[in-house]
């Protein structure tokens, strides 16, 4: 049985040139929404273990409490622990 993941809509501003570029390559990347969703989740996941370029968060209790492992697994991501 697949676990349902609650989502929320977030409005962000992205430079038009980036959006135009991504839309031009939708055949390769899938939809713009899927691409951005995957990359935001991937970035957060990498920041949790320090492998990303953003801040390093060591918050195992929050990962468990919020069910982030389920989200990462749904998107084919696994944390380096």
Secondary structure as a PSIPRED ss2 file (coil, helix, strand):
# PSIPRED VFORMAT (PSIPRED V4.0)

   1 X C   1.000  0.000  0.000
   2 X C   1.000  0.000  0.000
   3 X C   1.000  0.000  0.000
   4 X C   1.000  0.000  0.000
   5 X C   1.000  0.000  0.000
   6 X C   1.000  0.000  0.000
   7 X C   1.000  0.000  0.000
   8 X C   1.000  0.000  0.000
   9 X C   1.000  0.000  0.000
  10 X C   1.000  0.000  0.000
  11 X C   1.000  0.000  0.000
  12 X C   1.000  0.000  0.000
  13 X C   1.000  0.000  0.000
  14 X C   1.000  0.000  0.000
  15 X C   1.000  0.000  0.000
  16 X H   0.000  1.000  0.000
  17 X H   0.000  1.000  0.000
  18 X H   0.000  1.000  0.000
  19 X H   0.000  1.000  0.000
  20 X H   0.000  1.000  0.000
  21 X H   0.000  1.000  0.000
  22 X H   0.000  1.000  0.000
  23 X H   0.000  1.000  0.000
  24 X H   0.000  1.000  0.000
  25 X C   1.000  0.000  0.000
  26 X H   0.000  1.000  0.000
  27 X H   0.000  1.000  0.000
  28 X H   0.000  1.000  0.000
  29 X H   0.000  1.000  0.000
  30 X C   1.000  0.000  0.000
  31 X C   1.000  0.000  0.000
  32 X H   0.000  1.000  0.000
  33 X H   0.000  1.000  0.000
  34 X H   0.000  1.000  0.000
  35 X H   0.000  1.000  0.000
  36 X H   0.000  1.000  0.000
  37 X H   0.000  1.000  0.000
  38 X H   0.000  1.000  0.000
  39 X H   0.000  1.000  0.000
  40 X H   0.000  1.000  0.000
  41 X H   0.000  1.000  0.000
  42 X H   0.000  1.000  0.000
  43 X H   0.000  1.000  0.000
  44 X H   0.000  1.000  0.000
  45 X H   0.000  1.000  0.000
  46 X H   0.000  1.000  0.000
  47 X H   0.000  1.000  0.000
  48 X H   0.000  1.000  0.000
  49 X H   0.000  1.000  0.000
  50 X C   1.000  0.000  0.000
  51 X C   1.000  0.000  0.000
  52 X C   1.000  0.000  0.000
  53 X C   1.000  0.000  0.000
  54 X C   1.000  0.000  0.000
  55 X C   1.000  0.000  0.000
  56 X C   1.000  0.000  0.000
  57 X C   1.000  0.000  0.000
  58 X C   1.000  0.000  0.000
  59 X C   1.000  0.000  0.000
  60 X H   0.000  1.000  0.000
  61 X H   0.000  1.000  0.000
  62 X H   0.000  1.000  0.000
  63 X H   0.000  1.000  0.000
  64 X H   0.000  1.000  0.000
  65 X H   0.000  1.000  0.000
  66 X H   0.000  1.000  0.000
  67 X C   1.000  0.000  0.000
  68 X H   0.000  1.000  0.000
  69 X H   0.000  1.000  0.000
  70 X H   0.000  1.000  0.000
  71 X H   0.000  1.000  0.000
  72 X H   0.000  1.000  0.000
  73 X H   0.000  1.000  0.000
  74 X H   0.000  1.000  0.000
  75 X C   1.000  0.000  0.000
  76 X C   1.000  0.000  0.000
  77 X C   1.000  0.000  0.000
  78 X C   1.000  0.000  0.000
  79 X C   1.000  0.000  0.000
  80 X C   1.000  0.000  0.000
  81 X C   1.000  0.000  0.000
